[in-house]
Amino acid sequence: MDRDPFPADLIRAQQQWHDTYRALAAPCPRRATELRRRLLLLSVRIHWHPFWSTPAGRTPAARAELRQRAADGRRTRDVA
């Protein structure tokens, strides 16, 4: 029972954000500056996405739901 679905590009950006954050959190990450820049770019892309100005995106729970869906999608890909 999904409410209005999130746009695919927004989910993909959130998944990439999590992947980048995880890579940056590793001990002695390679290309740390590049990873920090990518994390900042993805953060801006997610924060200013047009979806947040729609009625479905205006609810406070929408951002938490996006993070949850992105995490669920990543787990599904890891298992497959």
Phi and psi restraints in degrees (value plus and minus 20) as a CYANA .aco file:
   2 ASP   PHI    -102.8   -62.8
   2 ASP   PSI     120.8   160.8
   3 ARG   PHI     -95.7   -55.7
   3 ARG   PSI    -182.0  -142.0
   4 ASP   PHI     -73.3   -33.3
   4 ASP   PSI     104.4   144.4
   5 PRO   PHI     -89.3   -49.3
   5 PRO   PSI     130.8   170.8
   6 PHE   PHI     -94.0   -54.0
   6 PHE   PSI     127.6   167.6
   7 PRO   PHI     -83.4   -43.4
   7 PRO   PSI     125.4   165.4
   8 ALA   PHI     -79.5   -39.5
   8 ALA   PSI     -58.3   -18.3
   9 ASP   PHI     -87.4   -47.4
   9 ASP   PSI     -50.6   -10.6
  10 LEU   PHI     -92.0   -52.0
  10 LEU   PSI     -62.3   -22.3
  11 ILE   PHI     -83.4   -43.4
  11 ILE   PSI     -63.7   -23.7
  12 ARG   PHI     -81.7   -41.7
  12 ARG   PSI     -61.7   -21.7
  13 ALA   PHI     -83.6   -43.6
  13 ALA   PSI     -60.1   -20.1
  14 GLN   PHI     -86.4   -46.4
  14 GLN   PSI     -60.0   -20.0
  15 GLN   PHI     -83.7   -43.7
  15 GLN   PSI     -62.3   -22.3
  16 GLN   PHI     -85.2   -45.2
  16 GLN   PSI     -56.1   -16.1
  17 TRP   PHI     -81.2   -41.2
  17 TRP   PSI     -67.5   -27.5
  18 HIS   PHI     -81.7   -41.7
  18 HIS   PSI     -63.2   -23.2
  19 ASP   PHI     -82.7   -42.7
  19 ASP   PSI     -62.9   -22.9
  20 THR   PHI     -86.4   -46.4
  20 THR   PSI     -62.7   -22.7
  21 TYR   PHI     -81.2   -41.2
  21 TYR   PSI     -63.7   -23.7
  22 ARG   PHI     -82.5   -42.5
  22 ARG   PSI     -61.5   -21.5
  23 ALA   PHI     -84.9   -44.9
  23 ALA   PSI     -58.0   -18.0
  24 LEU   PHI     -91.9   -51.9
  24 LEU   PSI     -49.4    -9.4
  25 ALA   PHI     -98.4   -58.4
  25 ALA   PSI     -31.5     8.5
  26 ALA   PHI     -85.1   -45.1
  26 ALA   PSI     131.1   171.1
  27 PRO   PHI     -82.3   -42.3
  27 PRO   PSI     111.3   151.3
  28 CYS   PHI      30.3    70.3
  28 CYS   PSI      42.0    82.0
  29 PRO   PHI     -86.2   -46.2
  29 PRO   PSI     123.2   163.2
  30 ARG   PHI     -99.3   -59.3
  30 ARG   PSI     125.5   165.5
  31 ARG   PHI      36.4    76.4
  31 ARG   PSI      26.8    66.8
  32 ALA   PHI     -79.2   -39.2
  32 ALA   PSI     -61.2   -21.2
  33 THR   PHI     -82.8   -42.8
  33 THR   PSI     -63.7   -23.7
  34 GLU   PHI     -82.7   -42.7
  34 GLU   PSI     -61.3   -21.3
  35 LEU   PHI     -85.5   -45.5
  35 LEU   PSI     -60.6   -20.6
  36 ARG   PHI     -84.2   -44.2
  36 ARG   PSI     -60.7   -20.7
  37 ARG   PHI     -84.1   -44.1
  37 ARG   PSI     -62.0   -22.0
  38 ARG   PHI     -84.2   -44.2
  38 ARG   PSI     -61.7   -21.7
  39 LEU   PHI     -81.4   -41.4
  39 LEU   PSI     -62.0   -22.0
  40 LEU   PHI     -84.5   -44.5
  40 LEU   PSI     -64.3   -24.3
  41 LEU   PHI     -80.4   -40.4
  41 LEU   PSI     -66.1   -26.1
  42 LEU   PHI     -85.8   -45.8
  42 LEU   PSI     -57.1   -17.1
  43 SER   PHI     -81.2   -41.2
  43 SER   PSI     -63.9   -23.9
  44 VAL   PHI     -86.1   -46.1
  44 VAL   PSI     -63.8   -23.8
  45 ARG   PHI     -79.5   -39.5
  45 ARG   PSI     -62.4   -22.4
  46 ILE   PHI     -90.5   -50.5
  46 ILE   PSI     -66.7   -26.7
  47 HIS   PHI     -82.1   -42.1
  47 HIS   PSI     -59.2   -19.2
  48 TRP   PHI    -119.7   -79.7
  48 TRP   PSI      -6.2    33.8
  49 HIS   PHI     -82.6   -42.6
  49 HIS   PSI     120.2   160.2
  50 PRO   PHI     -79.7   -39.7
  50 PRO   PSI     -41.7    -1.7
  51 PHE   PHI     -76.2   -36.2
  51 PHE   PSI     -55.1   -15.1
  52 TRP   PHI     -87.7   -47.7
  52 TRP   PSI     -34.2     5.8
  53 SER   PHI    -114.9   -74.9
  53 SER   PSI     -18.4    21.6
  54 THR   PHI    -107.9   -67.9
  54 THR   PSI     141.7   181.7
  55 PRO   PHI     -76.4   -36.4
  55 PRO   PSI     -59.0   -19.0
  56 ALA   PHI     -88.0   -48.0
  56 ALA   PSI     -49.2    -9.2
  57 GLY   PHI    -107.6   -67.6
  57 GLY   PSI     -29.2    10.8
  58 ARG   PHI    -100.3   -60.3
  58 ARG   PSI     -35.1     4.9
  59 THR   PHI     -94.9   -54.9
  59 THR   PSI     123.6   163.6
  60 PRO   PHI     -80.6   -40.6
  60 PRO   PSI     -49.7    -9.7
  61 ALA   PHI     -96.9   -56.9
  61 ALA   PSI     -32.3     7.7
  62 ALA   PHI     -83.0   -43.0
  62 ALA   PSI     -61.7   -21.7
  63 ARG   PHI     -86.2   -46.2
  63 ARG   PSI     -60.1   -20.1
  64 ALA   PHI     -84.6   -44.6
  64 ALA   PSI     -59.8   -19.8
  65 GLU   PHI     -85.2   -45.2
  65 GLU   PSI     -58.2   -18.2
  66 LEU   PHI     -80.4   -40.4
  66 LEU   PSI     -67.0   -27.0
  67 ARG   PHI     -81.2   -41.2
  67 ARG   PSI     -60.0   -20.0
  68 GLN   PHI     -85.3   -45.3
  68 GLN   PSI     -66.1   -26.1
  69 ARG   PHI     -83.0   -43.0
  69 ARG   PSI     -60.2   -20.2
  70 ALA   PHI     -84.3   -44.3
  70 ALA   PSI     -60.4   -20.4
  71 ALA   PHI     -86.9   -46.9
  71 ALA   PSI     -61.3   -21.3
  72 ASP   PHI     -83.1   -43.1
  72 ASP   PSI     -62.0   -22.0
  73 GLY   PHI     -83.5   -43.5
  73 GLY   PSI     -56.2   -16.2
  74 ARG   PHI     -89.3   -49.3
  74 ARG   PSI     -60.4   -20.4
  75 ARG   PHI     -83.8   -43.8
  75 ARG   PSI     -59.6   -19.6
  76 THR   PHI     -82.8   -42.8
  76 THR   PSI     -62.1   -22.1
  77 ARG   PHI     -87.3   -47.3
  77 ARG   PSI     -56.2   -16.2
  78 ASP   PHI     -86.2   -46.2
  78 ASP   PSI     -54.8   -14.8
  79 VAL   PHI     -96.3   -56.3
  79 VAL   PSI     -59.6   -19.6
